[in-house]
Amino acid sequence: MAAEIYATILRAFVIAAALLLLVFSAKSETLPRGSLNNLSRTPGATNPDITQDNIDKTICNRGKWSTKSIRPPTSYTNKLKKKQIVEYGYKNKTMATYEEDHLISLQIGGSPTDPKNLWPEPYAGKWGARKKDGLENRLNRLICNETMTLRQAQTCISHNWIECYNKVMIDPPVRPAKR
């Protein structure tokens, strides 16, 4: 009797484990190395000069403010990119295959020069640097039309930009955020 109960429990466990494996493998996606930032190296950093209270004068002031006014020179970002390509352990050391990207983009209040906000993001692959650029533009629009707060957008992109992309670009938020 005990052996039958044990066998039944074991079968149920094996079936449940197989179902979980099937569900999670169907939803997971193998990402090319470098598609996501290494959170211990590049957790993101914000620009203290851009706050929820001043977005109308900064990131949402289309004619008067531009990321060009705070973007670091390429001499700075290229030096950092070279160093970070090694730190990230990328096999391909060709600088042109990466964008030294701001994890929290300048247009949503990211720090221009903090190395914790910059990382060598590959151009190649489905989740390359150009794909993230579209997300950054959308987040800026959502902040400026008060659908998301500055902090919500910064948190979304810094925790996992691909999940953020799927949330914002595929299933966009619709309820207005409070300023």
C-alpha positions as a printed NumPy array, in Angstrom:
array([[  0.   ,   0.   ,   0.   ],
       [  2.746,   2.458,   0.94 ],
       [  4.629,   1.589,  -2.255],
       [  1.547,   2.421,  -4.348],
       [  1.108,   5.783,  -2.604],
       [  4.804,   6.534,  -3.1  ],
       [  4.597,   5.602,  -6.802],
       [  1.499,   7.797,  -7.275],
       [  3.173,  10.766,  -5.562],
       [  6.347,  10.244,  -7.595],
       [  4.373,  10.13 , -10.886],
       [  2.499,  13.316,  -9.941],
       [  5.788,  15.023,  -9.107],
       [  7.384,  13.967, -12.413],
       [  4.343,  15.18 , -14.378],
       [  4.316,  18.507, -12.524],
       [  8.054,  18.98 , -13.099],
       [  7.669,  18.18 , -16.804],
       [  4.816,  20.669, -17.128],
       [  6.824,  23.398, -15.378],
       [  9.794,  22.715, -17.624],
       [  7.583,  22.894, -20.689],
       [  5.964,  26.18 , -19.607],
       [  9.231,  27.883, -18.71 ],
       [ 11.14 ,  26.658, -21.763],
       [  8.357,  27.887, -24.052],
       [  8.468,  31.365, -22.501],
       [ 12.227,  31.696, -22.153],
       [ 14.435,  32.937, -24.905],
       [ 18.13 ,  32.409, -25.341],
       [ 19.669,  35.856, -25.5  ],
       [ 22.966,  36.572, -27.206],
       [ 25.77 ,  37.341, -24.77 ],
       [ 25.677,  41.022, -23.887],
       [ 22.011,  41.619, -24.704],
       [ 21.45 ,  42.52 , -21.068],
       [ 23.768,  44.579, -18.94 ],
       [ 25.589,  42.918, -16.064],
       [ 23.702,  44.392, -13.089],
       [ 26.728,  44.162, -10.79 ],
       [ 28.838,  46.199, -13.242],
       [ 26.143,  48.387, -14.783],
       [ 23.138,  48.793, -12.466],
       [ 22.236,  52.195, -13.936],
       [ 22.65 ,  55.667, -12.486],
       [ 20.435,  58.718, -12.731],
       [ 21.189,  62.356, -13.408],
       [ 20.456,  64.374, -10.243],
       [ 19.803,  67.442, -12.417],
       [ 16.714,  65.804, -13.933],
       [ 13.784,  65.244, -11.59 ],
       [ 10.061,  64.674, -11.874],
       [  9.583,  68.317, -10.867],
       [ 11.678,  69.722, -13.72 ],
       [ 10.963,  67.393, -16.664],
       [  9.002,  70.176, -18.4  ],
       [ 12.214,  72.244, -18.449],
       [ 14.524,  69.335, -19.306],
       [ 13.679,  66.042, -21.025],
       [ 10.151,  67.095, -22.067],
       [ 11.137,  70.546, -23.346],
       [ 11.496,  69.598, -27.017],
       [ 12.719,  72.874, -28.451],
       [ 14.966,  74.045, -25.64 ],
       [ 16.67 ,  70.935, -24.216],
       [ 18.624,  68.195, -25.969],
       [ 20.691,  65.208, -24.899],
       [ 23.527,  66.799, -26.914],
       [ 23.87 ,  69.343, -24.121],
       [ 24.906,  66.645, -21.625],
       [ 26.257,  63.799, -23.805],
       [ 29.876,  62.948, -22.911],
       [ 32.553,  63.244, -25.617],
       [ 33.429,  60.13 , -27.621],
       [ 36.973,  60.347, -26.258],
       [ 35.488,  59.521, -22.823],
       [ 33.031,  56.835, -23.98 ],
       [ 35.521,  55.093, -26.308],
       [ 38.099,  54.799, -23.535],
       [ 35.44 ,  53.416, -21.194],
       [ 34.071,  51.072, -23.894],
       [ 37.505,  49.545, -24.489],
       [ 37.942,  48.909, -20.768],
       [ 34.418,  47.536, -20.287],
       [ 34.624,  45.159, -23.281],
       [ 37.436,  43.43 , -21.387],
       [ 35.592,  43.599, -18.037],
       [ 32.443,  42.109, -19.583],
       [ 34.548,  39.271, -21.   ],
       [ 33.448,  39.704, -24.607],
       [ 35.447,  37.552, -27.022],
       [ 34.993,  40.017, -29.87 ],
       [ 37.116,  43.051, -28.972],
       [ 36.211,  45.056, -32.104],
       [ 34.98 ,  48.401, -30.748],
       [ 32.675,  49.068, -33.733],
       [ 30.501,  46.058, -32.871],
       [ 29.317,  47.749, -29.666],
       [ 27.576,  50.948, -28.675],
       [ 28.758,  52.398, -25.379],
       [ 25.173,  52.765, -24.243],
       [ 23.543,  54.529, -21.349],
       [ 21.487,  51.888, -19.547],
       [ 19.141,  54.62 , -18.31 ],
       [ 19.138,  56.811, -21.385],
       [ 19.826,  60.528, -21.201],
       [ 16.317,  61.265, -22.439],
       [ 14.819,  59.596, -19.364],
       [ 17.201,  61.14 , -16.858],
       [ 20.195,  58.804, -16.949],
       [ 23.627,  59.896, -15.79 ],
       [ 25.76 ,  61.012, -18.727],
       [ 29.174,  59.936, -17.393],
       [ 28.771,  57.511, -14.486],
       [ 30.379,  54.173, -15.543],
       [ 27.564,  52.446, -13.615],
       [ 25.215,  53.753, -16.306],
       [ 27.351,  52.92 , -19.36 ],
       [ 28.012,  49.516, -20.917],
       [ 29.225,  48.051, -24.22 ],
       [ 25.966,  46.918, -25.81 ],
       [ 26.303,  44.759, -28.94 ],
       [ 24.643,  45.987, -32.13 ],
       [ 24.057,  42.437, -33.406],
       [ 21.083,  40.237, -32.683],
       [ 17.369,  40.609, -32.146],
       [ 17.986,  42.472, -28.885],
       [ 20.822,  44.698, -30.082],
       [ 21.442,  48.344, -29.285],
       [ 19.149,  49.742, -31.979],
       [ 16.167,  47.857, -30.545],
       [ 16.76 ,  49.471, -27.151],
       [ 16.838,  52.923, -28.795],
       [ 13.165,  52.536, -29.744],
       [ 12.296,  51.706, -26.141],
       [ 14.139,  54.804, -24.895],
       [ 12.136,  57.027, -27.252],
       [  8.86 ,  55.437, -26.132],
       [  9.712,  55.822, -22.44 ],
       [ 10.452,  59.51 , -22.979],
       [  7.033,  59.975, -24.611],
       [  5.308,  58.085, -21.781],
       [  7.004,  60.289, -19.186],
       [  6.191,  63.484, -21.065],
       [  2.529,  62.59 , -21.605],
       [  2.262,  61.63 , -17.919],
       [  1.525,  57.948, -18.511],
       [  4.633,  56.97 , -16.508],
       [  6.644,  58.787, -13.895],
       [ 10.336,  59.426, -14.391],
       [ 11.167,  56.901, -11.64 ],
       [  8.903,  54.222, -13.161],
       [ 10.6  ,  54.534, -16.54 ],
       [ 14.096,  54.521, -15.019],
       [ 13.311,  51.45 , -12.93 ],
       [ 11.714,  49.63 , -15.847],
       [ 14.702,  50.022, -18.168],
       [ 17.416,  49.479, -15.556],
       [ 16.093,  46.222, -14.092],
       [ 15.759,  44.347, -17.388],
       [ 15.395,  46.405, -20.536],
       [ 14.093,  43.463, -22.588],
       [ 11.25 ,  42.805, -20.135],
       [ 10.621,  46.55 , -20.106],
       [ 10.476,  46.511, -23.919],
       [  7.914,  43.723, -23.855],
       [  5.836,  45.611, -21.277],
       [  5.992,  49.028, -22.88 ],
       [  6.221,  48.31 , -26.602],
       [  4.024,  45.205, -26.809],
       [  1.564,  45.888, -23.98 ],
       [  1.825,  49.656, -23.374],
       [  0.632,  51.24 , -20.144],
       [ -2.587,  53.238, -20.429],
       [ -3.34 ,  54.717, -17.047],
       [ -1.926,  58.149, -16.327],
       [  0.746,  58.432, -13.667],
       [  0.68 ,  61.099, -10.995],
       [  3.411,  63.709, -11.191]])
